[in-house]
Amino acid sequence: MRLDIAAFHALNVIVEEGSFAKAAKKLHKAQSAVSYQIKKLEQHLHVEIFDRNQYRAELTPAGQVVWSEGVRILQQAHRIETLALRYGRGWEPRLDLVIDGSLPIEPVFRALKVMSERDIPTRVQIKTEFLGGVHLRFEQDKSDLMMVKEYTPSPTLTAQPLSPTTIVLVASRDHALSGQSHIALEQLFDHVELTIHDSSDPDKKALDSLQFGGDRVFYLSDFSSKKRALMMGLGFGWMPGFLIREELTSGDLVELDYQSRSRHTFTPQLVYPSNRPLGKAGTIMADLIKSEFSLNS
């Protein structure tokens, strides 16, 4: 005999109503049928659920445990039924989003908050990669959406522009480069460049399009580590402007006077497969992200 959900339901009603007779009335069944359900459950589990020596329907210690776990089973079954109903109405079971770590994450979090408040049943998973690792993860995991810093148009992908983002070439206020004017490329080569390695390239052979290409390069795994290294005066490097607003204002980090350009503005893209249109949750998520990005700019 497999576990009978109906038997757990009957057990829960008996406990709530306090007697087999009242439970039978609420379940619209004969009392003998309800008693038989509980007896079969006891035989299957090899425990006595109710103390038959009591006037009221009293649970035994083992019965208390069975009832408690049974309530959890009923709640889970109800959740499965609810989710199945929602999925039948067009909601995706899962939505995967891959984000370049150089882009603002707060707009995505705000979009997720709105979705959770709407009680959308789709499970959303977010993964962070860098540079070529974003597209690699997107393809490997067959993800639904990706947010990329740099995008090469493809007939198999649909891209929607987000609000522009700026990156700034900086060093700490105490770094040797911070006090120099009209800094040439050769001067940069005399110092350590801090950069984020391409997460698609474990051997660190691929270069960021803005990497200077000197011999003294420290590769870091994320911008949080890079920011700490910059603050310590370990080197210089590019940082997303939104991550260092306070430090630039306070002067703890200084925008370098590089003779080419110390700032670059690019337009991130929200991308999804052309041959696999977004479902209801994906469409809502994409619209929310675009809206939140416009507020973040």
N, C-alpha and C positions, 0 to 999 in steps of 0.2 A: 504493500500500500504506500502510495506517495502521500506527502503531506497535503491535507485538504484545506484550502483557503476558507471554504465555507464552514468547516469545523471550527477554525480559529475565530471566524466571525460570530458563530453561535456562542462560543466560549466567552467572547468579549461582551456580548449582549447579556448573557447570564450574569456575569459579574456586575455589569451596570445596573441591571434590573433587580438583582438580589435573589432571584428564584428561577427555577426551570419553567414554572407555569407562566410567569410574567414574560419571560424571554420568548416562550412559544407563541404567546399572544402577539408580541411585537413582531416576531418573524413570520407570523401567519402560518404556523405549522402546528401539528399535533405535538403535545408534550412528549409523547413516546418517541417521535422522530428526532426531537432535539436531544433527548437522553441517549438515543442510539448513536447520534453523531459524536457525542462526548465519549461514550463508551468505546467506540471504534478508535478514537484519537488516543485514549488511554492505553488500549491494547497495542496500538502501533508504537507508542513511545515507551511502553512498559513502566508507566507510572500512574499513580492515582492522582487525578487532578482535583477532585472534590472529596471532602470528608462527608460521607453519607450518614454519619452518626449525628450530624448537626441538623437543626430545624431549617436554618437558612442554607443557601448554597455557599458553603465556606471552602475556600481554596486551601489545599494542603501546601506545605512549604515548597514541594516540587511543583505543585500546580501554580503557585505564585510566579515561579520562574517561567513556566510554560506560557502562562497568560501574558507576562511582560514581554517575552520574545514574540509571542503571537501578535501582540499589538504592533510591534515593529514590522513584522511581516505584512500586516494589513496596511500599514502606512506606506510601505515600499510598493506594495501591489497597487495601491491607489495612485501613487506617484507615477508608476509605469503606465497605468491606464490613461492618466492625464496627459503624460508626454506623448503617448501613442496617438491620442486624439489630436493634440496640437500638431504633431508631425504630419498627420493625415491632412491637416489644413494647409500644408505647404511650408512649415518651419523645418529648417535643416537640423539634423541631430548635432552637427558640429560645424564650426567655422574657424579656419586657421588663418592667422595673419602673421606675416613676417615683416619686421621693421628694421630699417637701417638705424644703428645706434647713434648716428649723428643727428637724427631728427628728433624733434620734441615729442616726448611720450605723454605729456599731460593732456593734449587734445584727445588722444586715444583713450586714456583713463576716464576722461569726462564723458566720452561717447559710451564707454562700457557702463558707466554709472547710470546714464539715461536708459540704456537697454535693460539693466537689472531692475530699475524702477518700473519699467513697463512689463516686467515679469515674462520676458521673452525666453522660451525654453531652450534655445540653442546654446550649446556649450562652446564658449569662445576660448581659443588658445592663442597666446601671443608668444612669438619667438623673436629674439634680437640677434641680428648678425651684422657684419660690417662689410661694406664694399661688395665685391663679387660674391661673398658668402650669402648675401640676401637672395640673389637670384638662384644660386645653387640650392639653398634650402627650400625655396619656393618650388623649384622643379622636383627635387627629391621627395618632398613630402606631399606633392600635389596640393599645395595650399590654395586657399581661395583668394587671398588678397596679399599684396606686398606694397610697402611704402619704401621707395628707393630715392636715394640722393641723385644718382645719375641713371638715366634710362636711355636705352637704345631702341628705337621704334621697331616693332615686330608685327607681322600680320596675324600672329597667333595670340597677341595680347592687346588689351584695351587699356589705355592710360588716361587718367584724369589729373590735371594739374592741381596742386595744393598751393597755399600761400608761400611766397618766397621765404627762404631762410638764408642767413648770412653767417659766414665763418670768418674769424679774425686771427691774424698772426700775432701771437703774444709771447711774452716772457715775464718773469717776476720783476718787480721794481728794482731788485738788487742784482739782476743779471747784467752781464757786461754789455749786451746788445741794447738794453733799455735806454741807455744814455747816448746812443749813437744816432746820427742823422744820415739820411740817404744811404741806407745799408745796401751794399752790393751782394750779389749771390756768393762771391768768393769769401766774403766776411761771414756769411752764414755757415760755410763749410768749416770754419774754425771752431764751431760750437756743436754741441749735441742736439740733434733734431729728435723731438719726441713725436711719435706717430702711432696710429692704431693699425695693427696688422690686418690684412685681408683675411677674414675668417674662412675663405674658401681655399686659402693657400698656406698650409701648415709650415712650409719651408721658407715663407716670407720672401719669395722671389717676385711676386707681383707688387707693383708700386701704385700707390694712390696717384691720381692724375696731378695732385698738387704737392706731392712729395718732392723735395729738392734734389734728392739723389746723392747726397754726400756720403762719406764713409762712416761718419759718426752718427749712427741712428739707434735709438732705443725704441723697440716695439712694445707697445702696451696693449692690454686686452680690452680696455674700455675707456671711456672718457672720464669716468670718475677717477681712475688711477692716473690718467694723464693730467688731469687738473691738479691733483695732489703733487705730482712730480714737477709741474710748472711752478706751483706755489713755493716749492722748496728750492727753486733755482737750478734744477737739474738740467734744464735745456729750454729750448724754444719750440713752438709748434702752433699748428692751426687748432682753433677751438670754436665750436658752435657758439654764436653770440648769445643765445638764450641761456647758455650754461654759465656764462661769466659776467653777466650784467653787473652784479654787485661788486665783483672784484675789479672790474674796469672803473666803476664809479669811485670806489675807495682808493684806487691806485695800487692795490696789491698786485694786479696784473697790468701790464702796459702794452698797448698796441705798438708794434715795432714800426719804425719809419723805413720800411723796405722800399727801395726805389722802383720796384715794379708795382706790385699791388699788395697791400696788407689786408684787404677785404675782398671776399668773393661772395656774390649772391647767386643762388641757384634756386630753381623751382622743383621741389620734390614732386614725385608722381605717385598716385595711388593706382595700382595695376592689378588687373585680373584677367584670366584666360578668356579669349574671345569665343572659344567653342564650348565654354562651360559657364553659362550666365549665372550671375549671383542669384541666390534664393532670397526669400523674404528677409531673413535676418542679415544676410550679406548686403542687400540693398540698403537696409536701414543703417547698418554699420557704416557703409561707405558714405552715405549722406550725412550722418552725424560727424564723421571724421572731417569731411570737407567743411562743414559748418563750424566745428570747433577750431579747426586750423585757421579759419578766417578771423575768429575771435582772438586767437593767440598771436596773430601777426601785429 
